[in-house]
Amino acid sequence: MHIADRVLTLPQNKFERIDDKIAKLLKSGAKDLINLGKGNPDGRTPDFILDSLHRSVEVKENQGYTAFSGKKSALEAIAKFYQKNYDVALDPETEIIAVHGAVVGLVAAVNSLIDSGQKVVVSDPYYPTYEAATHLAEGIFTPIKVASENDFLLKIDDIPTDTDLLLLNYPSNPTGAVAPKAYFSDIVEVAQKNNFTVVHDFAYSNIGFEARQCSFLQATDAKKVGVEIFSTSKVYNMAGWRFGFVVGNAEIIAAIKRYHAQYYSMIFGAVSDAAVTALLSDQSFPKQQLELYRKRLNLYQAGFNKLGVEMNVPKGALYVWQPVPKGYTSEEFADLLLEKAHVAVMPGRFFGEGGEGYIRLSLMIDDAEIVEALNRFAAKDLFRDKIIIK
């Protein structure tokens, strides 16, 4: 039996390694596990969205196939949402495609925009799917390390002149970095100068703790060079619903539509209708969620203060990107926390070489579990530097 090389050589899903370690711990009899590694919202989808789904399931047209690029009502709602929230005008017919979540949009965009041997640039650390998507498209994956001293922003001068596709992600998973509009303007300028395309992953759009993250498309001429991917997963607690969309440059959207029609299917009409309800709502729910996550961020800060450790406070997204004590690799320290405190975290190395020396802790965890995890760290004095015996 032959298995395709593109599958055999795919980068391993590193999150599976954490799942395996957790399963081993649970199998040993541990019943007090706290998982701070999760990227899944812990809250339920709000009632007004659920009610919309219940009503829409009964609609006959939703029980058959819908349009590959999204229901007309959804495309129009997306355009209204961007106009109202970002003052960005979009043509529902040519500048928008609805997809089964941001990951589908990401993989479709990368495979629609590069050929074998072309260079895909990302900031490092990065969301692991960027590497996998580039691998499937047979591109050259090119991570560029970013530093805390530059607020984890990719320096414009570090972007290679022979870049073919630049993948951005602000607010950033995992670093929590946010990008000002002026930064996006600089990106657009260099993209036009060096003739590369930009894809902005906007999955954490509403989570900005100091200021709201702007849309990439708000930068002048952004639609000339790229597209933006939006997800309802984190904004409306709709992670399992799989509704997202790609918006921006009409030529790119047309290419993604062509690819998408062959490799993916259409979104269930009732889910689409519920997403419309979410997008056209008064946006009070995302604001409530932001305050909830801000409260949890404060709990982390209080806990790290108790530990006597300076916390790396994120500006956005839903994670604390915390340096590990001296003497440990990120995976060694994650293993220590799992073994000694029964608390799971994500090693920074799982997000690229630039993530070494950090761990990622989630805000999408119940308040009491965050407090308990930090209390365990303090009780066992786990954040002290490792003693190196020479």
N, C-alpha and C positions, 0 to 999 in steps of 0.2 A: 504493500500500500504506500502511495506517495502522498506526503504532506507538503504543502507549499512552503517554500523557504520564507516567504514574507510572514507566515504564521510562526514557523519554528524559530525565527530570529527576532520575533517581537520582544521588546523589553518586558521583563516580568512585571506583573502588577504587584508592586511592592506592598500595597495595602493587604494583600493576601498573607504576607509574612506576619503582619501584626495579628490578623485574624487567626492564623495557625497558633501563634503564641498564646493568644487569649483562650483558644479552645483547649490547649494543653493545660493551662492553669485551671480552667473550669473542670476539666476531666480529673484533675488531681484532688478535687473536692472543695476548692475555693468558692465561696458564695458571696463574697463581699467586693467583687470587682467593680471598679469605677472606670468607665471608658471616656477619657478626655480626648480621644483621637477622632471622634466622630465628626463627619461633615454633614450630618443629616439633621435638619431642624427637629427639636424635641417637642415642639408645640403642634397642635392640630390645625388643620386648614380651617379658616373662619367660617362661621355658619352661613353667612350670606353667599359665599362661594359654593358651599355644599348644597344649599337650597337651590341655587341656579343649576347645578348638575342634576339634582333630582328631577327638576322640572324638564330639563333638556333631554333626559333619557327617554321620556315619553314621546318626544317629537319624532315623527316618522322619518323625516329626511336625515336624521342623525343615526338611523339604524342601518344605513347603507354607506357606500363609499362617499367620501367627500373629496374635494379638489386636492391634488398633490401638493400644491403650494400654500394651502390653507383656505378655509372658508372666507368668502368675501366679507362677511361681518367681522371676522377676526382681523383681517388685513386692514379694514377701515378703522377698527378700534385701536390697533397698534399705531396707525398714523395719528389718530386723535391723541393718544397717550403721549407720543413724542412731541407733538405740537404743544400740548398743554404743559408738560413737565420739563421739556428741554428747549422749547422754542425752535424745534427742528422740523422742517416741512418734509414729508415723505409721500411719494406717490404709491398708493396701495397696490397698484397693478405691476409696477416695474421696480420698486425699490424695497420690497418686503417679501420674505418667505417665512412661513410658520414651519417649525420643525419639532421633532420629538425631543425637546430639551436641548440645552446648550451644547452638550457633547456631540450630538448628531450634527448640529450646526457647525461646530468646530471641525469635525472630521470631514464633513462635506465641503467646507470652505477650503481647507488645506488641499484636499484632493482635486478640487476644481481649479486651483490657482497655481500649482507648481507641477513641473515635469521632473522626471528622473534626473538627479544630479544637481538640482537647483537648491539654493541656500535658504534655509528657514532659520531666522534669528529670534531668540527669546532671551529674556532676562533670567538669570540663574541666581536664586532658586526659582522653580517654575512648577506649574501644575503638570503632573506626569503625562496626562493625555496628549500634551503638545508633542512630546517625543514620539509617542506611539502613532499619532496621526501623521507625522512627518515620515516615519518609517514606512507606513503603509503606502504613502505617496512616493516612496523611494527618493525622498529629498535628503539633503545634507543638514542634519540637525546641528545648530550652532548656538550653544548657550554662552551668554556673556555674563560674567559674575558682576553682581551689584553689591554695594556696601552700605552698611548702616549710616556711615558718615554722609552719604548722599541720599538719605531717606529711602534707600532701596529702590531708587529710580535708575533706570538704564541711562547712562550718559549718552547724549546725542553723538558726541565725538567717538564713542566706542562702537557705534553701529557700522559694520563693514560697508564699504562703498559698493561691493558686489552682492549685497543682500538682494534676494528676490522676494521674500515675504518676511514681514516683521509681525510677530505675535505679541500683543500687549495684554496686560491684565491688571486693571485698576478699578476699584480697590483690589489689592493683590492677595491671592491665596498662594503661598502661606504667609507672606511678610507683613500684610496689613498696610502696605504703602498705598498712598493716594497720589493722583497726578493733577496738578493745576491745569487750567485751560491753556495757559501760556506754554506749558510743556507739550501739550498736544499740537499746538500751533507750530512749535519747532519740529515735531515729528513730521507733520504734513509738509513742511518746507523741505526737509532733507529727503523725504520720500519722493517729492516731485523732482528734486535735483538729481537723485540717484536712480530714479525710475524703479522703485519697488512698491509693493502693495502692503497695506496695513490691515490686520484683523485685530479688533479690540474685543476681548472677552470681558463683558460687563455683568457677570453673574452676581456680583455683590453690589449692585448699583445703588441701593438705598442705605448701605451701611457705612456711614462716615461719621466718626465720633467728634471731629473738630469742625468739619464743614462737609456739605454735601458734595459727593463726587460728581463732576460734570460728565456729560457724554462726550466721547471722542468726536462725534458728528457736530458738536457745537463749535469746533475749531473751524475757522474760515478755510474753505476748499477741501475739508476732510472727505466729503463724498467723492471728490475727484480721485482719491487715492485708496479708499478702503471702505470697510464695512464694520459693523458692530454687532456682537451677539448678546442677546438679552435672554434671561431666564426668569421664570416665575417661581422657581424652586425655593430660593431663600427669601425673596421679597414677600411672598404670600403663603409660605409654608406649604408649597405644592410640589415638593420634591418627587413624590411618587407619581404625580400626574403626567410628567414629561411633556411640558409645553414651554417652548421657547421660540425665538425668531431671530432672523438675521436681517439687518437693515443697512441701507447705504447705497453705494455705487450701483447703478442699474446694470451695467455690463457684468459686474461680478455677480449680482443677484441672478441674472439670466443664466450664467454658467452654473451656479449652485442649483438652480431649479432643474437644469438639464441633468446634472449628476444625481440630484436627490430623487428625481422621478424614476431612476433605474435602481437605486440602491436602498431606498427607504420607502415607507408607505405613508399614507395620510393619517392625520390625527383624528381620533374619535370625535365626532361632531359635538357630543355633549360636553366633552372636556374643553373643546374649543369655545363653546358658548360660556362655560364657567370662567374661562380665562378672560373672555370679553367682559364679563361682570367684574372681575378683579381689576382689569386695566381701566375701566371707565368709572370705578368707584371713587369716593372722595379721598382715597389714599390715607385714611386715618389708621388703617391696620398696619401698614408698613411703619408709620410713625410710632405706633405703640410698640411694635417689635424693636425698633431702634432703642427706645427707652429701656426695654427689658434687657437688651444686650449691653447697654451702657451700665445698667445696674450690676450685671454679671462681671463686666470689666472691672468695676469698682471692688467687687468681691475678690477678684484675683489680686488687685493692687493691695488690698488690705492683707491678704494672705502672704504675699511676697514681702510686704513690710514686716510682718511677724517673723518671717524667715530671716530677715536681715539681708535680703537680696534685692538689688535694684531690678525692677521689672522693665522690660522693653515694651512700652505702651504702644499698641497699634493705632494708626490713624483711621483705619477702616477695616472692612471685611469682618470675619467672625472667628478670628484665632489670635492667640497670644503666641508670638514668635520669640521664644525665650532662649538666651544663651545657656549652654550647659556649663557646669562647674569645670574648672581646669583639670586636665588629666583624663577626661572621658571623651570618647567619640560620641556622636549623637545616638547611635544605636546601643552602645554600651550603657549609656545613662538611661535610655528608655527601658532597657532590659532591667536595670537596677530598680527603677520605679515600679515596674510590673512585679518583680520578684519580692521586693521588700515592702511595698505599700499596696500592692494589688491595684495599681492605677496604670492604665494604658495611655500612652501618648504617642505621637508620630515623630520618629527620628527625622531631623532635618535633612539628612543625607538622602532620604527617599524623594526629596524634591530637587535633586541635582547636587553636584559637587559644591555649589555655592551655599547649600543648606547645611553643610557639615558644621558642627559646633552649636547647633540649635535644636530645640524640640518645638513641636506645634501642639498647643493645647486649645481645645474648642470652647467657644462661648455657647454652643448649642446643647448645653447640659443643664439639668435642673440645678437651681441655686444651692440646695442642700448638698448635692454631690460635689459641687465645686468647693464648698467650704470644707467638707469632710476630706476631700483629696488633699487640700492644702494643709489641713490639720495633721494628716498622716505624714506628709513631707516634713513638717515641723517636729513631730513627735520622734521621728527616726533620724532627724538631722541629715536628710538626704541631699541637700543642696550645697554641702560643703565640698571644697576642692578635694580631688582624689590624692591620697598620699602615695607618692611615687618612691618605691624603694629601689635604690641603685646598688 
